[in-house]
Amino acid sequence: MRPVTEIPIDPSRALVHEQGWQSWSPSTSYSPGTLPYRPANDIRRIGAWRAESLPAPDVYRGEGLVVVDPGDGGPVHVIASADPTASVPAIDVSIVDSRAVVSASGEVTDRTDAGPGGVQGALARWADDVAAGLGLAAPRPAPTIWCSWYQYFTKVTESNVDDNLALMDSLPIDVVQVDDGYQVEIGDWLVPSPDFADVPGLFARIRDSDHRAGIWTAPFLVGARSAVAADHPEWLVRNYDGSPVSAGHNWNQDLYTLDTTHPDAAEYLAGVYRTFRDWGIDFHKIDFVYAGALFGRRYAEVDPITAYREALALIRDAIGPDAYLLGCGAPQLPSIGLVDAMRVSPDIAPAYMPADGDISMPGQWGATLNGISRAFQHGRFWINDPDCLVARPDVERREHWAAHVSQFGGLRGSSDGLDQLDEWGLETTRRLLSEQVPRYFVES
């Protein structure tokens, strides 16, 4: 870490904004003296924070982006990567007496902003300039979706999807997205689970019902139980001792990272998405994609962010330019310009608070926090996805969550079993899927 600047502050009124590494990493503003959120264990560190390192508990860290509002009426400081899509240095802020002491692990710029809107206004103006510098076009409006996940989770069946298809006529749903559970293993995307007899036929029925077909994948994950892991160990990103890099633990198995710089692994992955394209699928939610930017030894000697961006470009080429691409569990700054929409928060859940109190785990608490603090990204880098509306009666604080989706939802999706909705849930779902979404949630 190298010194960047020291900013005089009023400790009683100042704010420090941390930009988290990926979708599920907490992003919010803190008053000096408030301890920042940190992972509960190493599995969460890998799966929801930047895996390489963590700062001291009383140091604020943004991954490529930090904002300091001194609280004394002076300009806001936006300290950011000099090249945010190619390099994401860690930026640390320590509070020393009445100063914010900033250091960084790479090249950053220190931009002062005296405009309106405080931290969010300064972030919006910074994002405007980043988008202009990259020549980004305005993001395409998002379709509305129905997603199988939050009702059925991994236990989804082909008949569950068919049952909901039969109930959609009264709702403005564009895309029917089949989520995790249709595949037999993580990494074996074209091998169906026993509960799906005819995956291509299911997507044909979706299209025949005048809906677009959507699918979930975690393209850079390889489960330890998968055929890919067993048959092609040479396709895995490795530590320098030869062991596979850990991408975390989920689905009751260890997870590894697909090395998309290996020509055969790249061709395998491209072939998966070309097959989906042949099946008529034109909406893709790619999840857990932080795995593609983990440090490790790859076939090609490229840095992790370069490998990640090249892998996203490979997917985009395979699905075609007209398909809609939604990132999730995704490094935020390295994804700019490569996805149509981006999950900006942890998963939602029927419970407001995660059972273990970890803000990066599924729950309305973390999803709301991130959805508000990353509102400046919407309309500039992509369409923000706050996660799906869940409106059935057993969802805690469902009115609160619906209000958040209404205010901060760019991509609008429903993820209830439609036969589980009461009158309020059905009407709320219809209203939120019908609302016109603003171009920006934060004006610059």
C-alpha positions as CSV (number, residue, x, y, z in Angstrom):
1,M,0.0,0.0,0.0
2,R,1.3,3.4,-0.9
3,P,0.2,6.8,0.5
4,V,-2.3,8.7,-1.6
5,T,-3.6,11.7,0.4
6,E,-4.7,12.9,3.8
7,I,-8.1,14.7,4.0
8,P,-9.0,16.9,7.0
9,I,-12.4,15.8,8.3
10,D,-15.0,16.6,10.9
11,P,-15.2,13.1,12.6
12,S,-18.7,13.7,13.9
13,R,-20.1,14.3,10.4
14,A,-17.8,12.7,7.9
15,L,-18.7,9.6,5.8
16,V,-16.4,7.0,4.2
17,H,-18.0,5.0,1.3
18,E,-16.6,1.5,0.6
19,Q,-17.2,0.0,-2.8
20,G,-17.3,-3.8,-2.3
21,W,-15.5,-6.1,-4.8
22,Q,-18.5,-8.0,-6.1
23,S,-22.3,-8.2,-6.1
24,W,-22.5,-9.7,-2.6
25,S,-19.8,-7.7,-1.0
26,P,-21.2,-5.0,1.4
27,S,-21.1,-1.5,-0.2
28,T,-22.2,1.4,2.0
29,S,-21.0,4.5,3.8
30,Y,-19.7,4.6,7.4
31,S,-19.3,7.3,10.0
32,P,-15.7,7.3,11.4
33,G,-15.5,4.9,14.3
34,T,-18.2,2.6,12.9
35,L,-16.6,-0.8,12.3
36,P,-17.0,-2.0,8.6
37,Y,-18.7,-5.3,7.7
38,R,-16.2,-8.1,7.3
39,P,-16.6,-11.9,6.4
40,A,-17.5,-14.3,9.2
41,N,-15.1,-17.0,7.9
42,D,-12.8,-18.0,5.0
43,I,-15.6,-19.5,2.9
44,R,-17.4,-16.2,3.0
45,R,-14.2,-14.3,2.3
46,I,-13.7,-16.3,-0.9
47,G,-17.3,-16.3,-1.9
48,A,-18.4,-12.7,-1.1
49,W,-15.3,-10.5,-0.5
50,R,-12.1,-10.2,-2.5
51,A,-10.3,-13.4,-1.6
52,E,-6.7,-12.2,-1.6
53,S,-6.6,-10.1,1.5
54,L,-8.6,-8.1,4.0
55,P,-7.7,-4.9,5.8
56,A,-7.4,-4.4,9.5
57,P,-10.8,-4.4,11.3
58,D,-10.8,-0.7,11.8
59,V,-9.6,0.3,8.3
60,Y,-12.2,1.1,5.5
61,R,-11.4,-0.5,2.2
62,G,-12.9,0.0,-1.2
63,E,-12.0,-2.2,-4.1
64,G,-11.1,0.3,-6.8
65,L,-13.4,3.0,-5.4
66,V,-13.7,4.9,-2.1
67,V,-15.5,8.2,-1.3
68,V,-14.6,10.5,1.6
69,D,-17.1,13.2,2.5
70,P,-15.2,15.3,5.0
71,G,-18.4,16.5,6.7
72,D,-17.0,20.1,7.0
73,G,-18.7,21.6,4.0
74,G,-15.7,21.0,1.8
75,P,-15.8,19.0,-1.5
76,V,-16.2,15.2,-1.5
77,H,-13.2,13.1,-2.5
78,V,-13.7,10.3,-5.0
79,I,-10.6,8.1,-4.9
80,A,-10.8,5.5,-7.7
81,S,-8.8,3.3,-10.0
82,A,-7.1,5.2,-12.8
83,D,-8.3,2.4,-15.2
84,P,-11.3,0.8,-13.4
85,T,-12.0,-2.0,-15.9
86,A,-8.4,-3.2,-16.0
87,S,-7.0,-2.6,-12.6
88,V,-8.9,-2.7,-9.2
89,P,-6.4,-1.6,-6.5
90,A,-7.4,-1.9,-2.9
91,I,-7.9,1.6,-1.4
92,D,-7.7,1.9,2.4
93,V,-8.9,4.8,4.6
94,S,-7.7,5.1,8.2
95,I,-9.1,7.7,10.5
96,V,-6.2,9.3,12.4
97,D,-7.3,12.1,14.7
98,S,-9.2,14.5,12.4
99,R,-7.8,13.2,9.1
100,A,-8.7,10.5,6.6
101,V,-5.5,8.9,5.6
102,V,-5.8,7.2,2.2
103,S,-3.4,4.6,0.7
104,A,-3.8,2.3,-2.3
105,S,-2.1,-0.8,-3.8
106,G,-2.1,0.7,-7.3
107,E,-2.6,3.8,-9.4
108,V,-5.6,5.8,-8.4
109,T,-7.0,9.3,-9.0
110,D,-8.2,11.7,-6.3
111,R,-11.1,13.7,-7.7
112,T,-12.8,16.4,-5.7
113,D,-16.5,17.1,-6.2
114,A,-18.4,20.1,-4.8
115,G,-21.6,19.3,-6.6
116,P,-25.0,18.4,-5.1
117,G,-26.1,15.1,-3.7
118,G,-23.3,14.2,-1.3
119,V,-21.7,10.8,-1.7
120,Q,-24.2,9.5,-4.2
121,G,-24.1,12.6,-6.4
122,A,-20.3,12.5,-6.5
123,L,-20.4,8.8,-7.4
124,A,-23.0,9.5,-10.2
125,R,-20.8,12.2,-11.7
126,W,-17.7,9.9,-11.5
127,A,-19.7,7.1,-13.2
128,D,-20.9,9.4,-15.9
129,D,-17.3,10.3,-16.8
130,V,-16.2,6.6,-16.7
131,A,-19.0,5.6,-19.0
132,A,-18.2,8.5,-21.4
133,G,-14.5,7.7,-21.3
134,L,-15.2,4.1,-22.3
135,G,-17.7,5.1,-24.9
136,L,-20.5,3.1,-23.4
137,A,-23.9,3.2,-25.0
138,A,-27.0,3.6,-22.8
139,P,-27.8,0.2,-21.4
140,R,-30.6,-1.7,-23.0
141,P,-33.9,-1.8,-21.0
142,A,-34.3,-5.0,-19.1
143,P,-37.1,-7.5,-19.8
144,T,-39.3,-8.6,-17.0
145,I,-38.7,-12.1,-15.7
146,W,-40.1,-15.0,-13.8
147,C,-37.4,-17.0,-12.0
148,S,-37.8,-20.4,-10.4
149,W,-35.2,-19.9,-7.6
150,Y,-36.9,-18.4,-4.6
151,Q,-39.8,-20.8,-4.6
152,Y,-38.2,-24.0,-5.5
153,F,-34.4,-23.5,-5.1
154,T,-32.4,-26.6,-6.2
155,K,-35.5,-28.8,-5.9
156,V,-37.1,-27.3,-9.0
157,T,-38.6,-29.8,-11.5
158,E,-39.7,-29.5,-15.1
159,S,-43.3,-29.8,-14.0
160,N,-42.9,-26.8,-11.6
161,V,-41.9,-24.7,-14.5
162,D,-44.8,-26.0,-16.6
163,D,-47.3,-25.3,-13.8
164,N,-46.2,-21.7,-13.5
165,L,-46.3,-21.2,-17.3
166,A,-50.0,-22.1,-17.1
167,L,-50.6,-19.2,-14.7
168,M,-48.7,-16.4,-16.4
169,D,-51.3,-15.1,-18.8
170,S,-52.4,-12.2,-16.5
171,L,-48.9,-11.0,-15.7
172,P,-46.5,-8.9,-17.9
173,I,-43.7,-11.5,-17.9
174,D,-41.3,-11.4,-20.8
175,V,-38.7,-14.1,-19.8
176,V,-39.2,-17.4,-18.0
177,Q,-35.8,-18.1,-16.4
178,V,-35.0,-21.7,-15.2
179,D,-32.6,-21.3,-12.3
180,D,-30.2,-23.7,-10.5
181,G,-31.5,-27.3,-10.3
182,Y,-32.0,-28.3,-13.9
183,Q,-28.5,-29.6,-14.3
184,V,-27.0,-32.7,-12.6
185,E,-23.9,-31.0,-11.3
186,I,-22.2,-27.6,-11.1
187,G,-20.1,-27.5,-14.3
188,D,-22.0,-30.2,-16.2
189,W,-24.4,-27.7,-17.7
190,L,-25.8,-29.9,-20.5
191,V,-26.4,-32.9,-18.4
192,P,-30.0,-32.7,-16.9
193,S,-30.9,-33.6,-13.4
194,P,-33.3,-36.6,-12.9
195,D,-36.2,-34.1,-12.4
196,F,-35.8,-32.7,-16.0
197,A,-36.7,-35.2,-18.7
198,D,-36.4,-32.9,-21.7
199,V,-34.6,-29.6,-21.1
200,P,-34.6,-28.5,-24.8
201,G,-38.3,-29.4,-25.0
202,L,-39.1,-27.3,-21.9
203,F,-37.5,-24.2,-23.5
204,A,-39.4,-24.9,-26.6
205,R,-42.6,-24.9,-24.6
206,I,-41.6,-21.6,-23.0
207,R,-41.1,-20.0,-26.4
208,D,-44.4,-21.5,-27.7
209,S,-46.2,-19.8,-24.8
210,D,-45.0,-16.4,-26.2
211,H,-42.3,-16.0,-23.6
212,R,-38.5,-15.7,-24.0
213,A,-36.4,-18.5,-22.6
214,G,-33.9,-17.8,-19.9
215,I,-31.3,-19.9,-18.0
216,W,-29.0,-19.8,-15.0
217,T,-25.4,-20.9,-15.0
218,A,-22.3,-20.5,-12.9
219,P,-19.9,-20.6,-15.8
220,F,-16.6,-20.4,-14.0
221,L,-17.4,-22.8,-11.2
222,V,-16.6,-26.5,-11.4
223,G,-18.0,-28.7,-8.6
224,A,-15.8,-31.4,-7.1
225,R,-18.5,-34.0,-8.0
226,S,-18.8,-32.9,-11.6
227,A,-17.7,-34.9,-14.7
228,V,-15.7,-31.9,-15.8
229,A,-13.5,-32.0,-12.6
230,A,-13.1,-35.7,-12.9
231,D,-12.3,-35.9,-16.7
232,H,-10.4,-32.6,-17.1
233,P,-8.4,-31.7,-14.1
234,E,-6.1,-29.7,-16.5
235,W,-8.9,-27.2,-17.0
236,L,-8.8,-26.0,-13.4
237,V,-7.0,-22.9,-12.2
238,R,-4.2,-24.0,-9.9
239,N,-2.3,-22.7,-6.9
240,Y,1.5,-22.6,-7.3
241,D,1.8,-25.9,-5.4
242,G,-0.3,-27.6,-8.0
243,S,-3.5,-27.9,-6.0
244,P,-6.7,-26.5,-7.5
245,V,-7.6,-22.9,-6.4
246,S,-10.6,-22.9,-4.0
247,A,-13.6,-21.0,-5.3
248,G,-15.4,-21.7,-2.0
249,H,-17.8,-24.4,-0.8
250,N,-21.4,-24.8,-1.7
251,W,-23.9,-27.5,-2.8
252,N,-22.2,-29.7,-0.2
253,Q,-19.0,-29.8,-2.2
254,D,-15.7,-28.0,-2.8
255,L,-15.7,-25.6,-5.8
256,Y,-13.0,-24.9,-8.2
257,T,-12.4,-22.4,-11.0
258,L,-12.6,-23.2,-14.7
259,D,-9.5,-21.9,-16.5
260,T,-11.0,-20.2,-19.5
261,T,-7.5,-19.4,-20.8
262,H,-7.1,-23.1,-21.6
263,P,-8.2,-23.5,-25.2
264,D,-10.1,-26.8,-24.6
265,A,-11.9,-25.4,-21.5
266,A,-12.7,-22.2,-23.5
267,E,-14.2,-24.3,-26.3
268,Y,-16.2,-26.4,-23.9
269,L,-17.7,-23.3,-22.3
270,A,-18.4,-21.7,-25.6
271,G,-20.0,-24.9,-26.8
272,V,-22.3,-24.9,-23.8
273,Y,-23.6,-21.4,-24.6
274,R,-23.8,-22.1,-28.3
275,T,-26.0,-25.1,-27.5
276,F,-28.2,-22.9,-25.3
277,R,-28.5,-20.5,-28.2
278,D,-29.6,-23.3,-30.5
279,W,-32.3,-24.2,-27.9
280,G,-33.7,-20.7,-28.3
281,I,-32.4,-19.3,-25.0
282,D,-31.7,-15.6,-25.2
283,F,-31.6,-14.5,-21.5
284,H,-28.7,-15.6,-19.4
285,K,-28.1,-15.1,-15.7
286,I,-24.4,-15.9,-15.0
287,D,-23.8,-16.4,-11.3
288,F,-20.8,-16.8,-9.0
289,V,-18.6,-15.2,-11.6
290,Y,-16.2,-13.9,-9.1
291,A,-14.6,-17.3,-9.6
292,G,-13.3,-16.2,-13.0
293,A,-11.2,-13.4,-11.3
294,L,-9.6,-15.5,-8.6
295,F,-5.8,-15.5,-8.4
296,G,-4.0,-18.6,-9.5
297,R,-1.9,-20.2,-12.2
298,R,-3.6,-20.3,-15.6
299,Y,-2.8,-21.9,-18.9
300,A,-2.1,-18.4,-20.3
301,E,0.0,-16.0,-18.2
302,V,-2.5,-13.2,-17.8
303,D,-3.7,-11.4,-14.7
304,P,-7.0,-12.4,-13.1
305,I,-9.0,-9.4,-14.3
306,T,-7.8,-9.9,-17.9
307,A,-8.8,-13.5,-17.7
308,Y,-12.2,-12.6,-16.3
309,R,-13.0,-10.0,-19.0
310,E,-11.8,-12.3,-21.8
311,A,-14.1,-15.0,-20.4
312,L,-17.1,-12.7,-20.3
313,A,-16.4,-11.7,-23.9
314,L,-16.2,-15.4,-24.8
315,I,-19.7,-15.9,-23.3
316,R,-21.1,-12.8,-25.1
317,D,-19.8,-14.0,-28.4
318,A,-21.3,-17.5,-27.9
319,I,-24.8,-16.2,-26.9
320,G,-24.9,-13.6,-29.6
321,P,-25.2,-9.8,-29.5
322,D,-29.0,-9.7,-29.1
323,A,-29.1,-12.0,-26.0
324,Y,-29.5,-10.3,-22.6
325,L,-26.7,-11.0,-20.1
326,L,-27.2,-10.5,-16.4
327,G,-24.2,-10.8,-14.1
328,C,-24.4,-11.9,-10.5
329,G,-21.8,-12.6,-7.8
330,A,-19.7,-10.5,-10.2
331,P,-16.7,-8.2,-9.7
332,Q,-18.3,-4.8,-10.2
333,L,-15.7,-2.6,-11.9
334,P,-14.2,-5.3,-14.1
335,S,-17.6,-6.0,-15.5
336,I,-18.3,-2.5,-16.8
337,G,-19.2,-2.6,-20.5
338,L,-19.6,-6.4,-20.6
339,V,-23.1,-7.1,-19.2
340,D,-26.5,-5.7,-19.8
341,A,-27.7,-5.9,-16.2
342,M,-25.9,-6.5,-12.9
343,R,-27.0,-7.8,-9.5
344,V,-25.8,-5.2,-7.1
345,S,-26.6,-7.0,-3.9
346,P,-26.6,-10.3,-2.0
347,D,-29.5,-12.6,-2.7
348,I,-32.9,-11.8,-1.3
349,A,-34.6,-14.4,1.0
350,P,-37.9,-15.0,2.7
351,A,-36.2,-13.9,6.0
352,Y,-35.2,-10.3,6.6
353,M,-32.0,-11.1,8.4
354,P,-29.6,-14.0,7.6
355,A,-29.7,-16.6,10.4
356,D,-26.0,-16.1,11.1
357,G,-26.0,-12.3,10.9
358,D,-23.6,-12.3,7.9
359,I,-24.6,-9.3,5.7
360,S,-23.3,-11.0,2.6
361,M,-25.7,-14.0,3.0
362,P,-29.2,-14.0,1.5
363,G,-31.6,-11.6,3.2
364,Q,-33.4,-8.3,2.7
365,W,-31.0,-6.5,5.1
366,G,-27.9,-6.8,2.9
367,A,-29.9,-6.6,-0.4
368,T,-31.4,-3.3,0.7
369,L,-28.2,-1.8,1.9
370,N,-26.3,-2.5,-1.4
371,G,-29.3,-1.6,-3.6
372,I,-29.3,1.9,-2.2
373,S,-25.6,2.5,-2.1
374,R,-25.0,1.2,-5.6
375,A,-28.0,3.1,-7.1
376,F,-25.5,5.4,-8.9
377,Q,-24.5,2.6,-11.3
378,H,-28.0,2.2,-12.8
379,G,-28.3,3.6,-16.3
380,R,-24.6,4.3,-16.5
381,F,-22.8,1.0,-16.4
382,W,-25.8,-1.3,-16.8
383,I,-29.3,-1.9,-15.5
384,N,-29.2,-2.5,-11.8
385,D,-30.8,-5.7,-10.5
386,P,-31.8,-5.5,-6.8
387,D,-32.9,-9.2,-7.0
388,C,-36.3,-10.6,-7.5
389,L,-39.6,-9.6,-5.9
390,V,-40.8,-12.2,-3.5
391,A,-44.4,-11.3,-2.4
392,R,-46.0,-14.4,-1.1
393,P,-47.5,-14.3,2.5
394,D,-44.7,-16.2,4.2
395,V,-42.1,-13.5,3.2
396,E,-41.0,-11.3,6.1
397,R,-41.5,-7.6,5.6
398,R,-42.7,-8.2,2.1
399,E,-44.2,-4.7,1.8
400,H,-40.8,-3.3,2.7
401,W,-39.0,-5.4,0.1
402,A,-41.6,-4.5,-2.6
403,A,-41.1,-0.8,-1.9
404,H,-37.3,-1.2,-2.3
405,V,-37.8,-3.0,-5.6
406,S,-40.2,-0.3,-6.8
407,Q,-37.6,2.4,-6.0
408,F,-34.4,0.7,-6.9
409,G,-35.3,-2.1,-9.3
410,G,-34.1,-1.7,-12.8
411,L,-34.5,-5.3,-13.8
412,R,-37.9,-6.5,-12.4
413,G,-38.5,-10.1,-11.7
414,S,-40.9,-12.3,-9.8
415,S,-39.7,-15.5,-8.1
416,D,-42.8,-16.8,-6.3
417,G,-44.7,-19.9,-7.2
418,L,-47.6,-18.0,-8.8
419,D,-50.1,-20.3,-7.1
420,Q,-48.7,-19.2,-3.7
421,L,-49.6,-15.5,-4.2
422,D,-52.5,-14.0,-2.3
423,E,-54.4,-11.0,-3.6
424,W,-51.9,-8.5,-2.3
425,G,-48.9,-10.5,-3.7
426,L,-50.5,-10.9,-7.1
427,E,-51.5,-7.3,-7.5
428,T,-48.1,-6.1,-6.2
429,T,-46.3,-8.4,-8.7
430,R,-48.4,-7.2,-11.6
431,R,-47.9,-3.5,-10.6
432,L,-44.1,-3.8,-10.2
433,L,-43.6,-5.7,-13.4
434,S,-45.7,-3.0,-15.2
435,E,-44.0,0.1,-13.9
436,Q,-41.8,2.1,-16.1
437,V,-38.2,2.1,-14.7
438,P,-36.4,5.5,-14.5
439,R,-33.2,5.9,-16.6
440,Y,-31.3,6.9,-13.5
441,F,-32.0,6.3,-9.8
442,V,-29.4,9.0,-8.9
443,E,-29.3,12.1,-11.0
444,S,-25.9,13.7,-11.7
